[in-house]
Amino acid sequence: MDMIVDEKEYSFKELEQEIYRLVCQAGAEITQQILKYKDDEIFKAVDKASYKSEGFRGSSIKTVYGTVPYKRRVYRTILDDGKKAYVYLLDEYLGVEKIGLISENLAEKITDLAAEAPFRETASTITETTGQSISPQGAWSVVQRVGERIDEEEDLAVNQMRCNQTIGQKILPVLFEEMDGVWIRQQGEHHEKKPMQEVKVATTYEGWDAGKEAENRSTLVEKHIVAGIEDSKTFHEKREADIRRRYDADEIGRRIVNGDGGSWIGEPNDPEAIIQLDPFHVHKEIRRLIADKDAVNEIERLLQSKDVEGALSYIQTYADSVSCATESDKKEKNALELLKYLSNNKDSLIPWQERELTMPDAPEGILYKAMGVQESQNCTVVTLRMKHRRMRWSHAGGNNMVKVLARKTNGELHETISRYSEVLVFKNEIVNVLEGLSAAKAPKKDGKGNPYADRWNTHMPMLDAVLTEARKYFRRVSI
């Protein structure tokens, strides 16, 4: 490449930016040619009696290397009800109505960033690191669209469950389930403050990785999360449908549920599920409501010795002993609040592993032990992204973001986006466009004659493309 860089006139940063701009421009030009090629192919194959071409209309699609403008044919057709309609067959082929005029790669990058950072920061990062300029509202719109699609998938899974059409086949001896709620700030349609809303989060797993436990590393086996801002009935249906999508629910030996005592948590679809009150929340409530350290130690000692009635009786006695006529002294009120909390969950206070249960043997490589992982999952899925920093969420916007965060945590976000963004289905077209540019695939021939002659017998979309600044640049530097 015959190029001299004078460091007094050009910084490397400027050189890098200019090369990047030209590469993005070239990528957009190639994409335009591929879209034109596919539109022509559709035109050749379409039933002319059913679809009549009415000329071309312009559009554009957002990609990681910039916005690509293109023209495609609009067709006039007659619907089943006899009404006239105009359709874009290329757009239908691309599936742009599913997420929008945006490529799968760009949608993945936007959702990945939006799951970690505010929309303003997401838009800034996308604009600075790709050839595409996007606004915070644009980033928000992509997340909403993906979240809506995930919600529709969950509704479909619920309908399949109701019709006994679930596909789960894996037989499992024990399924661990943990549930909790995370409260986030809510805003109305006009950004006014509204009461806080609860994000429900459920984590299921088959146990702990025995090999990792031997290395003092705690790793859940087949961890899967479902989350949403929904009423308890809807949430439990989606949670159960998700389980039945992966397991033969009727063949699960034991289902053990760990929760904080919330009323919605005690509503699992399986009536034989073993429910326990999360020990972390029990100790947290004892310490929050009882100020006397000796009393705290005695209550915890009684619970650890499985003397539930003794612990409840002690709390009642303690409440009577700190009774005071002044309203400012809340010791008795707090003690009675703790008594009510523990009494309402009396049958769930003893952890499952300390009960006399007949448990199936754990599969090879899996370990069963005390539960209590939900607080960590709440932080990973919801808290880090949706709380603090004075953030507020609408009901729909918060629910869509939660759906995206759960899929990302499950490692399923890119797969989900791929199902709804079909713009990268050009394998054959890319080969047709670029095959002639590959010297490595050139046929080897002996004797006279042009070895590339048969390459010229077919149309090459890029061959007759406009000679733009980017193409001129690549011609120069390739010499």
C-alpha positions in Angstrom: 0.0 0.0 0.0 1.5 3.3 -1.2 0.6 5.5 1.7 2.7 7.8 3.9 1.4 9.0 7.2 2.9 12.3 8.4 2.5 12.3 12.2 2.7 16.1 12.2 -0.4 16.4 10.1 -2.4 13.2 11.0 -2.7 11.5 14.3 -3.2 7.8 14.4 -6.6 8.3 16.0 -7.7 10.4 13.0 -6.3 7.8 10.6 -8.2 5.0 12.5 -11.4 7.0 12.4 -11.2 7.6 8.7 -10.4 4.0 7.9 -13.3 2.9 10.1 -15.7 5.3 8.3 -14.6 4.0 4.9 -15.0 0.4 6.0 -18.5 1.1 7.3 -19.4 2.9 4.1 -18.2 -0.1 2.1 -20.2 -2.5 4.3 -23.4 -0.4 3.7 -22.8 -0.4 -0.1 -22.4 -4.2 -0.2 -25.5 -4.6 1.9 -27.4 -2.4 -0.5 -26.4 -4.7 -3.4 -27.4 -7.8 -1.5 -30.8 -6.4 -0.7 -31.3 -5.4 -4.3 -30.2 -8.9 -5.4 -32.7 -10.5 -3.1 -35.5 -8.2 -4.1 -34.9 -9.1 -7.8 -34.9 -12.8 -6.9 -38.3 -12.4 -5.2 -39.7 -10.5 -8.2 -38.6 -13.3 -10.5 -40.2 -16.0 -8.3 -43.4 -14.3 -7.3 -46.8 -15.2 -8.7 -47.4 -12.3 -11.0 -51.2 -13.0 -11.1 -51.4 -12.6 -7.3 -48.8 -9.9 -6.8 -48.5 -7.0 -9.2 -45.4 -4.7 -8.8 -46.3 -1.0 -8.3 -42.7 0.3 -8.5 -40.2 0.9 -5.7 -40.3 2.6 -2.3 -37.4 3.6 -0.2 -36.6 2.3 3.3 -33.6 1.8 5.5 -32.2 -0.7 8.0 -30.0 0.0 11.0 -26.8 -2.1 11.2 -23.6 -2.1 13.2 -21.9 -0.3 10.3 -24.5 2.4 9.9 -28.0 3.0 8.4 -28.3 1.3 5.1 -30.9 2.9 2.7 -32.4 0.6 0.1 -35.3 0.5 -2.3 -37.6 -2.5 -2.7 -40.7 -3.3 -4.7 -44.2 -2.7 -3.4 -46.8 -5.2 -4.6 -50.5 -4.9 -4.9 -52.5 -7.9 -3.9 -56.1 -8.9 -3.0 -56.7 -10.3 0.5 -59.0 -13.2 1.4 -61.8 -10.8 2.2 -61.5 -9.2 -1.2 -59.9 -6.0 0.0 -56.9 -4.5 -1.8 -53.6 -4.4 0.0 -50.0 -3.2 -0.7 -47.2 -5.3 0.7 -43.4 -5.3 0.7 -42.3 -8.9 0.1 -38.6 -8.2 0.7 -39.5 -6.7 4.2 -41.6 -9.8 4.9 -38.7 -12.0 3.9 -36.4 -10.1 6.2 -38.8 -10.3 9.1 -38.4 -6.5 9.8 -41.9 -6.4 11.3 -40.8 -8.5 14.2 -38.2 -6.2 15.9 -38.0 -3.4 13.4 -35.7 -2.2 10.7 -32.6 -3.2 12.7 -30.1 -6.0 12.2 -29.7 -8.9 14.6 -26.1 -7.9 15.4 -27.1 -4.4 16.3 -30.1 -5.5 18.3 -27.8 -7.9 20.3 -25.3 -5.1 21.0 -28.0 -2.6 22.1 -29.8 -5.1 24.4 -26.5 -6.3 25.9 -25.5 -2.8 26.7 -28.9 -1.7 27.9 -29.0 -4.6 30.3 -25.9 -3.2 32.0 -26.2 0.6 31.7 -28.8 3.4 31.3 -30.2 4.0 27.9 -28.4 7.3 27.5 -25.0 5.6 28.1 -26.1 2.7 25.8 -26.8 5.1 23.0 -23.6 6.9 23.5 -21.5 3.7 23.4 -23.3 2.3 20.3 -22.7 5.7 18.5 -19.0 5.8 19.5 -18.1 2.2 18.8 -20.2 1.3 15.7 -21.1 3.0 12.5 -24.6 3.5 13.7 -25.9 6.6 15.5 -28.7 5.9 17.9 -30.6 7.9 20.4 -31.5 6.9 24.0 -35.1 6.6 22.8 -34.0 4.3 20.0 -32.2 2.1 22.5 -35.2 2.0 24.7 -37.5 1.1 21.8 -35.3 -1.9 20.9 -35.5 -3.2 24.5 -39.2 -2.7 24.6 -39.7 -4.7 21.4 -37.6 -7.6 22.6 -39.2 -7.6 26.0 -42.7 -7.7 24.4 -41.7 -10.7 22.3 -40.4 -12.5 25.3 -43.6 -11.8 27.1 -45.6 -13.2 24.2 -43.4 -16.3 24.2 -44.2 -16.8 27.9 -48.0 -16.4 27.3 -47.7 -19.0 24.5 -46.0 -21.4 26.8 -48.8 -21.0 29.4 -51.4 -21.7 26.7 -49.5 -24.9 25.7 -49.4 -25.9 29.4 -53.1 -25.5 29.7 -53.6 -27.7 26.7 -51.2 -30.3 27.9 -48.8 -29.6 25.1 -45.7 -29.1 27.1 -42.4 -30.5 25.6 -40.3 -31.1 28.7 -39.0 -34.7 28.9 -36.1 -34.6 31.4 -36.9 -36.7 34.5 -35.5 -35.1 37.7 -35.3 -36.4 41.3 -35.3 -33.0 43.0 -36.1 -29.5 41.7 -35.1 -26.6 43.9 -37.1 -23.4 43.5 -36.4 -20.0 45.1 -38.7 -16.9 44.9 -38.5 -13.4 46.1 -39.6 -9.9 45.2 -37.6 -6.7 44.5 -39.3 -3.4 44.9 -38.5 -0.7 42.3 -39.7 2.9 41.8 -42.6 3.4 39.4 -43.6 6.4 37.2 -46.8 7.2 35.3 -47.4 8.0 31.7 -46.3 11.6 32.3 -43.3 10.7 34.4 -45.1 11.4 37.7 -44.2 9.4 40.7 -46.4 6.4 41.5 -46.3 3.8 44.3 -43.4 1.3 44.1 -44.0 -1.9 42.2 -42.7 -5.4 42.9 -40.6 -7.4 40.5 -41.2 -11.1 41.1 -38.2 -13.3 40.5 -38.0 -17.1 40.6 -34.9 -19.3 40.3 -34.9 -23.0 39.6 -32.0 -25.4 39.7 -31.2 -29.1 40.0 -28.6 -28.7 42.8 -25.0 -27.7 43.2 -22.0 -28.8 41.2 -20.2 -31.3 43.4 -16.9 -30.8 41.6 -17.0 -27.1 42.1 -18.0 -27.5 45.7 -14.9 -29.5 46.3 -12.9 -26.5 45.1 -14.9 -24.2 47.5 -16.8 -22.7 44.5 -20.5 -22.7 44.7 -22.1 -23.3 41.3 -25.8 -24.1 40.6 -26.6 -26.8 38.1 -29.0 -25.8 35.3 -30.0 -22.5 36.9 -32.9 -20.8 35.2 -34.7 -17.6 36.0 -38.2 -16.3 35.3 -39.0 -12.7 36.3 -41.8 -10.2 35.7 -44.0 -7.4 37.1 -47.2 -9.4 37.1 -49.9 -10.6 39.5 -49.1 -13.7 41.4 -51.4 -16.0 39.3 -49.9 -14.9 36.0 -46.4 -15.2 37.3 -46.8 -18.6 38.8 -48.4 -19.9 35.5 -45.4 -18.6 33.6 -43.0 -20.0 36.1 -44.7 -23.4 35.9 -44.8 -23.3 32.1 -41.1 -22.6 32.0 -40.5 -25.6 34.2 -42.6 -27.9 32.0 -40.8 -26.6 29.0 -37.6 -28.2 30.3 -38.8 -31.1 32.6 -41.4 -33.8 32.8 -43.1 -32.1 35.8 -45.1 -35.2 36.7 -41.9 -37.2 37.2 -40.1 -34.7 39.4 -39.5 -36.6 42.7 -39.4 -33.6 45.1 -40.0 -29.9 44.6 -38.5 -27.7 47.3 -39.5 -24.0 47.5 -37.6 -21.4 49.4 -39.1 -17.9 50.0 -39.3 -14.9 52.3 -42.8 -15.6 53.5 -44.6 -13.4 50.9 -48.2 -14.4 50.4 -47.7 -14.9 46.6 -44.7 -17.3 47.2 -46.9 -19.8 49.0 -49.0 -20.3 45.9 -47.0 -22.9 43.9 -48.9 -24.9 41.3 -47.6 -28.2 42.8 -49.6 -28.8 46.0 -47.1 -31.3 47.3 -44.2 -28.9 47.1 -42.1 -28.5 50.3 -42.0 -24.8 51.3 -39.5 -23.4 53.7 -39.0 -19.9 55.0 -35.6 -18.5 53.8 -33.3 -18.7 56.8 -31.6 -15.4 55.7 -34.9 -13.6 55.9 -35.7 -15.2 59.3 -32.5 -14.0 60.9 -32.8 -10.6 59.2 -36.3 -10.0 60.6 -35.2 -11.2 64.1 -32.3 -8.7 64.2 -34.4 -5.9 62.7 -37.3 -6.2 65.1 -35.6 -7.3 68.4 -33.0 -4.9 69.9 -31.9 -7.0 72.8 -29.0 -9.2 71.8 -29.6 -11.8 74.4 -33.2 -12.2 73.2 -32.0 -12.5 69.6 -29.6 -15.2 70.6 -32.2 -17.1 72.5 -34.8 -16.9 69.7 -32.2 -18.2 67.1 -31.1 -21.0 69.5 -34.6 -22.2 69.9 -35.2 -22.2 66.1 -31.9 -24.0 65.4 -32.9 -26.7 67.9 -36.2 -27.0 65.9 -38.3 -25.8 69.0 -40.6 -23.6 66.9 -43.3 -23.5 69.6 -40.7 -22.6 72.2 -39.4 -19.7 70.0 -42.9 -18.3 69.5 -43.7 -18.5 73.2 -40.4 -16.8 74.1 -41.2 -13.9 71.7 -44.6 -13.5 73.3 -43.1 -13.4 76.7 -40.5 -10.9 75.5 -43.2 -8.7 74.1 -45.1 -8.7 77.4 -41.9 -7.8 79.3 -41.1 -4.7 77.2 -44.7 -3.5 77.2 -44.8 0.3 77.7 -47.5 2.8 77.7 -45.6 5.4 75.6 -46.2 5.4 71.9 -42.5 6.3 71.2 -41.3 2.9 72.6 -41.9 0.4 69.7 -40.2 -2.6 71.3 -43.5 -4.4 72.1 -44.9 -3.5 68.6 -41.8 -4.8 66.9 -41.8 -8.0 68.9 -45.5 -8.7 68.1 -44.7 -8.0 64.4 -42.0 -10.7 64.5 -44.4 -13.1 66.3 -47.0 -12.6 63.6 -44.4 -13.1 60.8 -43.1 -16.3 62.3 -46.5 -17.6 63.3 -47.9 -17.2 59.8 -45.0 -19.3 58.5 -44.8 -21.7 61.4 -44.8 -24.8 59.2 -42.0 -23.5 57.0 -39.5 -22.4 59.7 -37.4 -25.6 59.7 -35.1 -25.9 56.7 -35.9 -28.8 54.4 -32.6 -30.7 55.1 -33.4 -30.7 58.8 -36.8 -32.3 58.4 -37.4 -36.1 58.3 -37.9 -36.3 54.6 -37.3 -39.3 52.3 -35.2 -37.8 49.5 -34.2 -39.3 46.2 -30.5 -39.9 45.7 -28.7 -37.0 44.0 -27.5 -37.7 40.4 -23.8 -38.2 39.9 -21.9 -34.9 40.1 -24.7 -33.0 41.9 -24.8 -32.1 45.6 -27.9 -31.2 47.7 -27.4 -28.7 50.5 -29.0 -25.7 52.3 -30.8 -23.2 50.0 -30.6 -19.5 50.0 -29.3 -18.2 46.6 -32.2 -15.9 45.7 -30.8 -12.7 47.2 -27.7 -13.0 45.0 -29.9 -13.6 41.9 -32.1 -10.6 42.7 -29.0 -8.4 42.7 -27.7 -9.8 39.4 -31.0 -9.8 37.6 -32.8 -6.7 38.9 -31.1 -4.6 41.6 -27.9 -3.6 39.7 -29.8 -2.4 36.7 -33.2 -1.2 37.9 -32.7 0.2 41.4 -30.8 3.2 42.8 -29.6 6.1 40.7 -33.1 7.7 41.1 -34.4 5.4 38.4 -38.1 5.0 37.9 -40.0 2.6 35.5 -43.4 2.5 33.9 -45.2 -0.8 34.4 -44.7 -1.9 30.8 -41.2 -0.6 30.5 -40.1 -2.2 33.7 -41.6 -5.5 32.8 -40.0 -5.5 29.4 -36.6 -4.7 30.9 -37.0 -7.5 33.5 -37.8 -10.0 30.7 -34.6 -9.0 28.9 -32.5 -9.2 32.0 -33.8 -12.7 32.9 -33.1 -14.0 29.4 -29.6 -12.5 29.5 -28.9 -14.1 32.8 -30.1 -17.4 31.4 -27.8 -17.0 28.4 -30.8 -17.1 26.1 -31.0 -13.4 25.0 -29.1 -13.7 21.7 -31.1 -16.8 20.8 -34.3 -15.0 21.5 -33.3 -12.0 19.3 -32.3 -14.4 16.5 -35.8 -15.9 16.4 -37.3 -12.4 15.8 -34.6 -10.8 13.6 -34.2 -12.7 10.3 -32.2 -10.1 8.4 -29.1 -12.3 8.2 -30.5 -15.1 6.0 -28.4 -14.2 3.0 -25.9 -17.0 2.9 -26.5 -17.9 -0.7 -26.8 -14.3 -1.8 -23.5 -13.4 0.0 -21.8 -16.2 -1.8 -23.2 -15.0 -5.2 -22.0 -11.5 -4.5 -18.6 -12.2 -3.1 -17.5 -15.5 -4.6 -15.9 -13.8 -7.6 -13.8 -11.7 -5.2 -12.0 -14.7 -3.7 -8.7 -15.6 -5.4 -8.3 -18.6 -3.2 -11.3 -20.3 -5.0 -10.1 -19.4 -8.5 -10.0 -22.5 -10.8 -6.6 -23.7 -11.8 -6.2 -24.3 -15.5 -3.3 -25.3 -17.8 -2.6 -23.7 -21.1 -4.0 -20.6 -22.7 -7.3 -19.0 -21.9 -8.6 -16.7 -19.2 -9.0 -18.7 -15.9 -11.7 -16.2 -14.7 -13.8 -16.3 -17.9 -16.5 -18.5 -16.4 -16.8 -16.1 -13.5 -18.0 -13.4 -15.8 -20.8 -15.5 -17.3 -23.1 -14.7 -14.3 -24.2 -11.3 -13.0 -22.1 -9.8 -10.2 -24.1 -7.2 -8.3 -21.0 -5.3 -7.1 -19.5 -5.1 -10.6 -21.9 -2.5 -11.8 -22.2 -0.6 -8.5 -21.6 3.1 -8.3 -17.9 3.9 -7.9 -18.1 5.6 -4.6 -15.3 7.1 -2.4 -15.1 3.9 -0.3 -14.7 1.7 -3.4 -12.1 4.0 -4.9 -10.2 3.9 -1.6 -10.2 0.1 -1.5 -9.0 -0.1 -5.1 -6.1 2.2 -4.3 -4.9 0.4 -1.1 -5.3 -3.1 -2.6 -2.7 -2.4 -5.3 
